[in-house]
Structure formats: C-alpha cells, structure tokens
Amino acid sequence: MKHQLEFEKPVVELQRKLDELRKHPEKHSLGVSLEKEVGQIEKKLEETRKQIYSNLTAWQRVQVARHPKRPFTLDYLGAAFSDFSELHGDRLYADDRAVVGGFAKLGDRKVMVVGTQKGRDTKENILRNFGSAHPEGYRKALRLMRLADKFGLPIITLIDTAGAYPGIGSEERHIGEAIAVNLREMMLFEVPILAVVLGEGGSGGALGIGVADRVLILENAYYSVISPEGCAAILWKDRAAAAKAAEALKITAKDLLSLGLVDEIIPEPLGGAHNDPAATAATLKTHLLNHLKDLDALSTSDRLRQRYEKFRRHGQVQEKTAAAA
C-alpha cells in the first residue's frame, strides 16, 4: 500500500501476507487448504480494518483528510457532476488556480460549483498553490456566485484547503477584506447554497466559501479555525503537540455535528474516500440532491432567515456563576 499512514501498518502487513500467499501459494500451504488460509487472512484483514477505522483519533482523521490520494474538487466534478464548464479570472487582478469553478449539472439540475483545488505532485501543487487561495481566488469565487444568483442557479461549494494563503502579496491585495466580503454576500444570495468539506477545512480560507444553507462534511474531513500544528505552536510552543491540539479543537465530523456547526456527515468507504472514490462521489451526489430538494421547498425569505439564524447560533458559550465556580 503506497502512502501508508502510521496507524495503517497492521492492515498493510496483512494485505502483504495475503498478496504473497496468492502470488506464491506453494510456499504457504504445507498441507493446509489454500482457500481456508486465504479466507482466514481475509477475515482478519476485514476485522482489523473495521477496528482501526472505527476508532480513529482526531489526529488520525486529520491525517486521512490530508491523504495524498484523497479525491479533490476536480475529481468530484468529474465523477459526481457532469458537463462542467470552468470559468476563469476575477476580472480585477488574475486567475487564481487554487480556486476552480464554473457551470455544471448535478443529475438534471444546473448548478454553479466553486471549490478549492490542491495538486497531486510538486508541479501541480505550485500551480494550485497547495490549495491555498489568494484574494483573487475569493474574488473569482464571488464573481461566479453572483453570476449564479443572477441566473437563479443553486451554488455548491467544495472545501479542501489548509487555509487562505498568508503571504505578503496576499496581504497587499487585502485577503481579509476579500474573505469578509464573501461572508457578507453569501449570506444575502437568494439561491440555495450547499457547502461540503471534502478534506481540510482550514480557517477563514474555508469559511470564505463556506456560508451556506446546509454545511455537509465527509466522515474523515475536518473543519477548524486553525490547523492542529498551528494551535500546538501557539498553546504548547511545540508543533509536535498537534495530536493533543486536534483533540482539544473538536474538529472531527462527529464533534462538529454535535456542536451544530455542520448539518450532516457524509459516510466514506472503509479506510477513507481514497479507497473508493467512485462510491464516495455517488454518495456525495445523493446527499446534495436530497438537500437541494429540501431547500427548493422553502420560500426565498424562509431560506434567508434560516441561513441567518443558522450562523447566529454559532459560537455559543456557557458561563459559570461566581457561586458555582
């Protein structure tokens, strides 16, 4: 297994034994039924997978979310959507390749899709800026969403970024202002908006295209105000404390659902979306169509009101009285 994660070693070892047995059965039988031996290993492999992936820690889920083979936005645009026609440029500065978007069809529905895109290798990661958008990326996203609102097309955003790009050029071109304008405008668009966290959902970079009527998240994705490494560097002065930070931040899909920060968890195949991208895309498509149907049943005023109330409920705190403390 390529790109194996540390906690996957037991699975990798069993898979290696199974492959070797199938390749050289004469070395292993020794009077034991080959089919029986293969069956035993297959059963053990399945049990081990279930045990490992049913009990992942927050940090392990972060690692799965960052898996280099995990499907990205363009993979889903090719598998869950059809007739994708990409649009480029923010009409102000440049075309940021870390953000992709354009017209597409979801089943029979015409939609506008906008998402962050990482690269598979060094060359593509440089082209895509590792999925971290500049201000022009968010302004491109806003241009496309305004176009969708004008033509009455639902907006679907696909989030997979460690965060907006924090470089000097990004600050010079007002990255904070670009994200803030997106937050304001997305709250006011009259068409249905769905947001899906595919892998990493980092900071304002994710939220810049994350204001929606429904926020969905894949089972092994995470959504956080800061990366675990960044949090560890601030609180413990040591990035090695990332696992502790991931647990404290409550960034997994289950935590986010319990806190009301996402609306639904989209299940993944055992071992993560990269183990069966086609099945993950089909599941994503089904969930998106179901939520679009629900949102279509609402009037525009009700949808806008519910969207506003949804985000007003975020960030609630509980305070202890002096006596109770």
Secondary structure as UniProt FT lines:
FT   TURN            2..3
FT   HELIX           6..8
FT   HELIX           9..23
FT   HELIX           25..27
FT   TURN            30..31
FT   HELIX           34..53
FT   HELIX           58..65
FT   TURN            68..69
FT   HELIX           73..79
FT   STRAND          82..86
FT   TURN            97..98
FT   STRAND          99..106
FT   TURN            107..108
FT   STRAND          109..116
FT   HELIX           122..128
FT   HELIX           129..131
FT   HELIX           135..151
FT   STRAND          155..161
FT   HELIX           168..172
FT   TURN            173..174
FT   HELIX           175..188
FT   STRAND          193..202
FT   HELIX           203..207
FT   TURN            208..209
FT   STRAND          214..218
FT   TURN            219..220
FT   STRAND          222..224
FT   HELIX           228..235
FT   HELIX           239..241
FT   HELIX           242..249
FT   HELIX           253..258
FT   TURN            259..260
FT   STRAND          264..266
FT   TURN            270..271
FT   HELIX           273..275
FT   HELIX           277..296
FT   HELIX           300..312
FT   TURN            313..315
FT   TURN            322..324
//
